[in-house]
């Protein structure tokens, strides 16, 4: 009974001051990391990713194009569900195609439905694991060139440039 009569000793103010200092130090470290690791030119700037485990591919501006550069045409963005067993992953992809000549742009417009269908079918057959590595993105570019050239009936598309890619 004598133990029950003694008031329980509560944590002192020193404990709360230490907790507050630790939280401030963590917050300061987070702010420092955010500002100094995501600056252009820093090592971690290219490794920025979308919240939730997504990846972002950032397009770097090419040096000024020579006067004999081939024409390009941007296609409308594609938003496609990936072949994920749970059906929760998707890709948003925007790209430009480099054409062998300016007349190919009219052919792309004329075959728009077939092109969009082919790209959607290709992207929906991929999984997140298929697209995550950089090498896989290069393979995807080559696959897109092959599919577009089959639709257009010849080697009219020389390259594909990703201008926006979000995989989540």
N, C-alpha and C positions, 0 to 999 in steps of 0.2 A: 504494500500500500504506500510505502514511502516513495517509491519510484513514480507512482501516479500523481503525487502531489507536486512534483517538480515540473516547472514549465519546460516545454521542449524548446531547445535552442534553435533558432532559425538562422539561416545563412545571413551573414552580415552584408553590409553595403559594399565591402571589398569584393565579394564574389560577383555582384552585379556590375561593378565597374570593370572587372576583368572580362566579363562576358561582352559588355558593350565595346570595349577596346578590341576584342577579337573580331566582333562583327564589323566594326569600322575598318580594321585592317583587311579583312576579306573583301569588303566592298571596294576599298581603295585598290586592291590588287586586281579585282575584276575590271574596274574602270581603266586602270593602266593597261591591262592586257587588251581590252577592246580598242583603245585608241592607238596603241603602238604596234599591235600585231596585225591590224587590218589596214594600215596605211599603204597606199600604192608603193610598190617597190620593196615591201617587206617580204620576208620569206614565207609568212603565213597568209599573205593576202590572197594568193591563188587557191588556198585551201579552205576558203570560206564556204559554208554549206547552209542549206535551208534547214530550218528547225524541223525536228522530227526525223532526222536521219537522211534527208534528201541530199542530192548532190547538185551542184550548179557548175556548168561549164561556162567560163567567162571568155568572151571573144576578145582577142587582142587585135588592135588595129594594125593592119599590114602597112609596111612602108609604102610611100607613094608609088602608085602603079605606073609602069612604063606606058608610053603612048600606044604600044601595040598590044595592050591587055585585051583579053577576050571579054565580051559583054556578059553581065550577070543579071539574073532575075530572081527576086525574092518570091517565094511561095507563101501562101497563107499559113498561119500556125496550125500545127497538128496537136490535138489533145487526145491521147489514146490510153486506154487501160492496158496494162501489161499482163502477160500470161502468168499471173500470180495465183497460187492456189486459193488464197483468201480473197482475192479480188480487190485489194486495197492499194495497190501501187499503180501509178500512171506516169506517163511521160508527156511533157509539153515540149514540142520541137518546132523551131523555126529555122529555115535554112535558105540559102541562095544557091542557085545552080549556075555554073559557068558554062556558057553556050559556045558552040563552035562558030556561030555567026548570029547576027541580029535577027534574021528571019526565024530562028528557032523559038523566039519568044511568042510568036503568033501560033506556032505549033503547040507550045505548052498550054496556051490559053484554050486552043481547040480541044485538047486532050485532057482538060482539067479534071473531069470526073474519073477517068481511067487512072490518072496519075495519083489523085487523092486516095482512090481505092487501093492501089498497089502499095502506097506508103503506109496506109492504115493497116493493111494486112501484114506487112512486114513488121511494123512496130508492135502490133498486138501479138505476134508470135514470140517476142522477146520477153525474157524475165529480167528482174532487177540485176541478178547476178550476171546475166549475159551482157548488160550494158554498163555496169559500174567501172570496169577497168578502162584505161585510156586506149589500150590496144583494141578493145571491142568497139569503141567509137570510130576508130579508123576503119575497121571492118564494116561497120554500119554505113559509113560514107561510101565505100566501094560497092556495097550491096545496093544502095540507093542509085548510084550511077548506072549500074547494070540494069536495074529494073526500069529506070527512066529511059535508057537507050533502047530497051526492048519495045517499050510502048511507042517511042518516036521512030523506030525502024532504022536505027543506025547510030553510029558514034557521034551524036549531036551534043551530048552533055559530057564535058571533059572532067569536071570536078564538082563536088558539093562542099559548101562551106556552112558549118553550123553557126548561126548567129544568136541563137538562144536555145538552151537545153536545160530543162528541169526534170529530174527524176525523183519521184517521191513515193 
